[in-house]
Amino acid sequence: MGLSTGNAWVETRATAEAYPLYRRHPGKRWVAPKQRPFAATNLSTAMEIDRSAVALLRDWPRPLREVLRHMLPSPSTHPAALNFSEIFGNFYRHLFRVLPRKEYGFLHDAFERFVIEDWKGLIRGQHRYFSAAVRRNSSWVAAGEAEQIARTWGGRILDAVFENRLEALFVTVRPGGSRTECWIQRESLNQWIATRDAELARYMPRSEAIPTLGLKNTTLVRVASAGAMQCIKGPDQNFPAGYFFLREDVVRIKDAFEKHPVPLKDYCKPGELIALRHAMKNYFGCGSGLAAVIRAVIEGSLVPVGYTNRFRGITGYLFRCEDLRQYRPLPEFKTRPEVFLNFRETALLLGIRSNIVRGLVAQGLLSVAAGYRKRLAKLVPEKEVRRFAGSYVSTSVLARRFRLDSGSLARHLNESGASLLVVPNPDAGREHAYFLPKEVAAQIRLPTRRMLLEESQRRQQADRKRRWAEYRLTRERELGRPMRRVRADSRQSDKGRGEI
């Protein structure tokens, strides 16, 4: 309502309302046209009344706030248990539903000031009544809103709560715990943000480091990975997303190049001198080689001899070609780490089924690495698998290569007396797997498909004869007499008569 603007304004306003259109002239009283005459008013009396009203209403919000403060429960009450409707009753209902803000805005403002300074409970669902300033200054803030205030996401606020770096409380909104909300104390949130921002000030975001050094995004990260400067990921330190570089390191690199008073030279292409930008392309790339050059400039062992405006930042400094050639990265010969394969990968490499790999392991031809497990899968060293693949070849692989039947080929090799490695199939009721030494496979003559077909037919015929002989012997025992034998020539003669 503006009562705090001072007594002078109130007195002037009251005087103006008490004497509308009243003017004094020397010796007479003047009345405006079409205005009814009114009785004279004592000006001093009106001003005294105004002073009394100002003295009475000067601190009018204080008694109201005292009454509201006495209505609050004890400070030990849980913040989630505080409710405006239950505590203030009809006053709260009449204030927001009967007394409009347009006419009773001074009362609304006084109550909102009380809520901001004295209300220690949660403010849930009051967006229709309270202004945005109340929610911005409330004592508790929801976790989702806290992430927006702190400019972070991905559950970082909850991680800070569980690490006891933020004071929070969890409120069950629906019965049965189907929905739970996390509320953060604003004071602890502000302290956490201030501590984080103080730490963040030590680092330079990538958007600022790029124009400072004149390097690209990936180049900055690779140089930092090589140890030229310290780099961190924002989410790992509760910073905004992206990479951050230690400001001290970036400034030290920039000052190391700029401290040399080099002349500005015309530069077109590499010759006796070469720009750092071209050296990155021709000599040492954007990784460890560039990091070594930067460290050499910082230490003073490498000094630029010129500068060109063609390239930005430190990439525009010119060096002698023979100086930068020394920083070419040499190939590093490192011991290859041991690689392990699971049974399925081993089977694909050998061209067999995974159950045969289990048979090879059971026979001791392949070993399972101890201590290496990937989701409870047994792992086989790759070098053992390749050593076995260099010594043996599966008969099924040979059959697929020459379009032969694998079973017939295995029988042919077994009957011919070839040196075969027999691996029992661990699955019940399955046949064995056969492996042929590679030196034998290189010398042996494999059969054709016709040969295997003829051998199969002979085996089938011999099997039928064997089964017929067993059946005949069984029937003779049952009958107690020999069965009539049919000669082969008689069958042929009967067949000939039928043809005639």
Backbone hydrogen bonds, N-H to C=O, Kabsch-Sander energy under -0.5 kcal/mol:
donor,donor_aa,acceptor,acceptor_aa,energy
5,T,2,G,-1.2
6,G,3,L,-0.8
10,V,6,G,-1.1
11,E,7,N,-2.6
12,T,8,A,-2.3
13,R,9,W,-2.4
14,A,10,V,-2.6
15,T,11,E,-2.3
16,A,12,T,-2.2
17,E,13,R,-2.0
18,A,14,A,-2.2
19,Y,15,T,-1.5
22,Y,19,Y,-1.0
23,R,21,L,-0.6
23,R,30,W,-0.7
25,H,28,K,-1.4
28,K,25,H,-1.4
30,W,23,R,-1.0
35,Q,32,A,-1.2
43,L,41,T,-0.7
46,A,42,N,-1.8
47,M,43,L,-2.2
48,E,44,S,-1.8
49,I,45,T,-2.2
50,D,46,A,-2.2
51,R,47,M,-2.2
52,S,48,E,-2.1
53,A,49,I,-2.2
54,V,50,D,-2.5
55,A,51,R,-2.5
56,L,52,S,-1.9
57,L,53,A,-2.4
58,R,54,V,-1.0
60,W,57,L,-1.2
62,R,59,D,-0.8
64,L,60,W,-1.1
65,R,61,P,-2.7
66,E,62,R,-2.2
67,V,63,P,-2.2
68,L,64,L,-2.4
69,R,65,R,-2.5
70,H,66,E,-2.0
71,M,67,V,-0.9
72,L,68,L,-0.6
72,L,69,R,-0.9
77,T,74,S,-2.0
81,A,78,H,-1.6
82,L,78,H,-0.5
82,L,79,P,-1.0
87,I,83,N,-1.9
88,F,84,F,-2.6
89,G,84,F,-0.5
89,G,85,S,-1.2
91,F,88,F,-1.4
93,R,89,G,-1.7
94,H,90,N,-3.4
95,L,91,F,-2.2
96,F,92,Y,-1.5
97,R,93,R,-1.6
98,V,94,H,-1.9
99,L,94,H,-2.7
103,E,100,P,-0.6
104,Y,100,P,-2.6
107,L,104,Y,-0.5
108,H,104,Y,-1.8
109,D,105,G,-2.8
110,A,106,F,-1.8
111,F,107,L,-2.1
112,E,108,H,-2.5
113,R,109,D,-2.2
114,F,110,A,-1.8
115,V,111,F,-2.3
116,I,112,E,-2.4
117,E,113,R,-2.0
118,D,114,F,-3.0
119,W,114,F,-0.8
119,W,115,V,-1.0
120,K,118,D,-0.6
122,L,79,P,-1.3
124,R,122,L,-0.6
129,Y,126,Q,-1.0
130,F,126,Q,-2.4
134,V,131,S,-0.8
135,R,131,S,-1.1
136,R,132,A,-2.0
137,N,133,A,-1.1
138,S,135,R,-0.7
141,V,184,I,-2.7
143,A,182,C,-2.1
146,A,142,A,-2.4
147,E,143,A,-1.8
148,Q,144,G,-1.2
149,I,145,E,-2.3
150,A,146,A,-2.6
151,R,147,E,-0.7
152,T,147,E,-2.4
159,D,155,G,-2.0
160,A,156,R,-2.1
161,V,157,I,-1.9
162,F,158,L,-2.6
163,E,159,D,-1.5
164,N,161,V,-1.7
165,R,160,A,-2.8
166,L,160,A,-0.9
168,A,166,L,-0.6
169,L,183,W,-2.1
171,V,181,E,-2.9
173,V,171,V,-0.7
173,V,179,R,-2.1
174,R,179,R,-1.0
177,G,174,R,-1.5
178,S,175,P,-0.5
181,E,171,V,-3.1
183,W,169,L,-2.7
184,I,141,V,-3.6
185,Q,167,E,-2.7
186,R,139,S,-2.7
189,L,185,Q,-2.3
190,N,186,R,-2.8
191,Q,187,E,-2.1
192,W,188,S,-2.4
193,I,189,L,-2.6
194,A,190,N,-2.4
195,T,191,Q,-2.4
196,R,192,W,-2.3
197,D,193,I,-3.0
198,A,194,A,-2.0
199,E,195,T,-1.8
200,L,196,R,-2.7
201,A,197,D,-1.8
202,R,199,E,-1.1
203,Y,200,L,-1.7
204,M,245,F,-3.9
206,R,243,Y,-1.3
208,E,205,P,-1.0
209,A,205,P,-2.1
210,I,206,R,-2.1
212,T,208,E,-1.2
213,L,209,A,-2.3
214,G,210,I,-2.4
215,L,210,I,-0.5
220,L,216,K,-2.3
221,V,217,N,-1.8
222,R,218,T,-2.4
223,V,219,T,-2.5
224,A,220,L,-2.3
225,S,221,V,-2.3
226,A,222,R,-1.5
227,G,224,A,-1.3
228,A,223,V,-2.0
232,I,244,F,-2.5
234,G,242,G,-3.5
236,D,233,K,-0.6
237,Q,233,K,-0.8
237,Q,234,G,-1.5
238,N,235,P,-1.1
239,F,234,G,-3.2
244,F,232,I,-2.6
245,F,204,M,-2.8
246,L,230,Q,-2.2
247,R,202,R,-2.4
248,E,202,R,-0.5
250,V,246,L,-2.0
251,V,247,R,-2.6
252,R,248,E,-2.0
253,I,249,D,-2.1
254,K,250,V,-2.3
255,D,251,V,-2.8
256,A,252,R,-1.9
257,F,253,I,-1.4
258,E,254,K,-2.1
259,K,255,D,-1.7
260,H,257,F,-0.8
262,V,260,H,-1.9
265,K,263,P,-0.5
265,K,307,Y,-2.7
271,G,273,L,-2.5
274,I,319,F,-2.6
276,L,317,Y,-2.0
277,R,315,T,-1.8
279,A,275,A,-2.5
280,M,276,L,-2.0
281,K,277,R,-1.0
282,N,278,H,-2.6
283,Y,279,A,-2.7
284,F,279,A,-1.4
285,G,279,A,-0.5
285,G,280,M,-1.0
287,G,284,F,-0.6
289,G,284,F,-0.6
291,A,287,G,-2.0
292,A,288,S,-2.1
293,V,289,G,-1.9
294,I,290,L,-2.4
295,R,291,A,-2.3
296,A,292,A,-2.0
297,V,293,V,-2.1
298,I,294,I,-2.3
299,E,295,R,-2.4
300,G,296,A,-1.2
301,S,296,A,-1.2
302,L,296,A,-1.3
305,V,318,L,-2.7
306,G,318,L,-1.0
307,Y,263,P,-1.5
308,T,316,G,-2.2
311,F,308,T,-0.6
314,I,213,L,-2.0
315,T,312,R,-1.2
316,G,313,G,-1.3
317,Y,314,I,-1.3
318,L,306,G,-2.7
319,F,274,I,-2.3
321,C,272,E,-2.0
323,D,320,R,-0.6
324,L,320,R,-1.7
325,R,321,C,-1.8
327,Y,324,L,-1.5
328,R,325,R,-1.4
333,F,331,P,-0.5
334,K,332,E,-0.8
341,L,380,V,-3.0
343,F,378,K,-0.5
346,T,342,N,-2.4
347,A,343,F,-2.3
348,L,344,R,-2.0
349,L,345,E,-1.9
350,L,346,T,-2.1
351,G,347,A,-1.5
352,I,347,A,-1.9
356,I,353,R,-0.7
357,V,353,R,-1.0
358,R,354,S,-1.4
359,G,355,N,-1.3
360,L,356,I,-2.2
361,V,357,V,-2.3
362,A,358,R,-2.3
363,Q,359,G,-1.9
364,G,361,V,-1.0
365,L,360,L,-2.0
366,L,360,L,-1.1
369,A,379,L,-2.7
372,Y,369,A,-0.6
373,R,371,G,-0.8
374,K,377,A,-1.1
375,R,373,R,-0.5
377,A,374,K,-0.9
379,L,372,Y,-0.6
380,V,341,L,-3.5
382,E,339,V,-2.9
385,V,381,P,-1.6
386,R,382,E,-2.6
387,R,383,K,-2.0
388,F,384,E,-2.4
389,A,385,V,-2.5
390,G,386,R,-1.7
391,S,387,R,-0.6
391,S,388,F,-1.0
392,Y,388,F,-2.6
393,V,436,L,-2.0
395,T,434,Y,-2.2
398,L,394,S,-1.7
399,A,395,T,-2.4
400,R,396,S,-2.1
401,R,397,V,-2.1
402,F,398,L,-2.2
404,L,399,A,-2.9
409,L,405,D,-2.4
410,A,406,S,-2.4
411,R,407,G,-2.1
412,H,408,S,-2.3
413,L,409,L,-2.7
414,N,410,A,-2.2
415,E,411,R,-2.7
416,S,412,H,-2.0
417,G,414,N,-0.7
418,A,413,L,-2.2
420,L,418,A,-0.9
421,L,435,F,-3.4
422,V,420,L,-0.7
423,V,421,L,-0.5
423,V,433,A,-3.0
430,R,427,D,-1.3
433,A,423,V,-2.8
435,F,421,L,-2.2
436,L,393,V,-3.1
438,K,391,S,-2.3
441,A,437,P,-2.6
442,A,438,K,-1.7
443,Q,439,E,-0.6
443,Q,440,V,-0.9
444,I,440,V,-2.6
446,L,444,I,-0.7
452,L,448,T,-2.0
453,L,449,R,-1.9
454,E,450,R,-2.6
455,E,451,M,-2.5
456,S,452,L,-2.1
457,Q,453,L,-2.4
458,R,454,E,-2.5
459,R,455,E,-2.3
460,Q,456,S,-2.3
461,Q,457,Q,-2.6
462,A,458,R,-2.7
463,D,459,R,-2.3
464,R,460,Q,-2.3
465,K,461,Q,-2.2
466,R,462,A,-2.3
467,R,463,D,-2.3
468,W,464,R,-2.4
469,A,465,K,-2.5
470,E,466,R,-2.1
471,Y,467,R,-2.2
472,R,468,W,-2.7
473,L,469,A,-2.3
474,T,470,E,-1.8
475,R,471,Y,-2.4
476,E,472,R,-2.4
477,R,473,L,-1.8
478,E,474,T,-1.8
479,L,475,R,-2.7
480,G,476,E,-2.2
481,R,476,E,-0.6
487,R,485,R,-0.5
491,R,487,R,-1.4
492,Q,488,A,-1.8
493,S,489,D,-2.5
494,D,490,S,-2.6
495,K,491,R,-2.1
496,G,492,Q,-2.0
497,R,493,S,-2.4
498,G,494,D,-1.9
499,E,495,K,-1.4
500,I,496,G,-1.7
